[in-house]
Amino acid sequence: MWKYMKYDHHGKEVWVRRDLKGRHTDLCLCYKCSNFYPGEERNCKIANELYKNCVKFNIVTPVFECPNFELYPTFEVLSNPTLG
């Protein structure tokens, strides 16, 4: 059974599943992408729009699939993605 909790996220009280709190950086493709430069003009356009939506609605939205993803050179690429 999942457990849920409330906490203060950027000044707004939000709900989260306890086991997922703070895990968005581990799960989100953006944090492994060579197009991700938060706060800089060259940042990914998709990431910018997604962030605006997150701020607008006080949510966290990790990206699991993206057409513009480019693996940052220091991370591993699977040679056969079907094997996981």
Backbone hydrogen bonds, N-H to C=O, Kabsch-Sander energy under -0.5 kcal/mol:
donor,donor_aa,acceptor,acceptor_aa,energy
5,M,16,V,-2.4
7,Y,14,V,-2.1
9,H,7,Y,-0.6
9,H,12,K,-3.0
10,H,8,D,-0.6
12,K,9,H,-1.1
14,V,7,Y,-2.8
16,V,5,M,-2.1
18,R,3,K,-2.6
18,R,16,V,-0.5
20,L,17,R,-2.1
21,K,17,R,-0.9
21,K,18,R,-0.7
23,R,20,L,-2.3
26,D,23,R,-1.1
27,L,23,R,-1.7
28,C,24,H,-2.5
29,L,63,V,-2.8
31,Y,28,C,-0.9
32,K,29,L,-2.3
33,C,30,C,-1.7
34,S,70,E,-3.3
36,F,33,C,-1.3
37,Y,35,N,-0.8
40,E,37,Y,-2.2
43,N,40,E,-1.7
44,C,35,N,-1.3
48,N,44,C,-2.2
49,E,45,K,-2.2
50,L,46,I,-2.7
51,Y,47,A,-2.5
52,K,48,N,-2.1
53,N,49,E,-2.0
54,C,50,L,-2.3
55,V,51,Y,-2.6
56,K,52,K,-2.6
57,F,53,N,-2.2
58,N,54,C,-1.0
59,I,54,C,-1.8
64,F,62,P,-0.5
69,F,66,C,-0.8
72,Y,32,K,-3.1
75,F,72,Y,-2.4
83,L,80,N,-2.2
84,G,81,P,-1.0
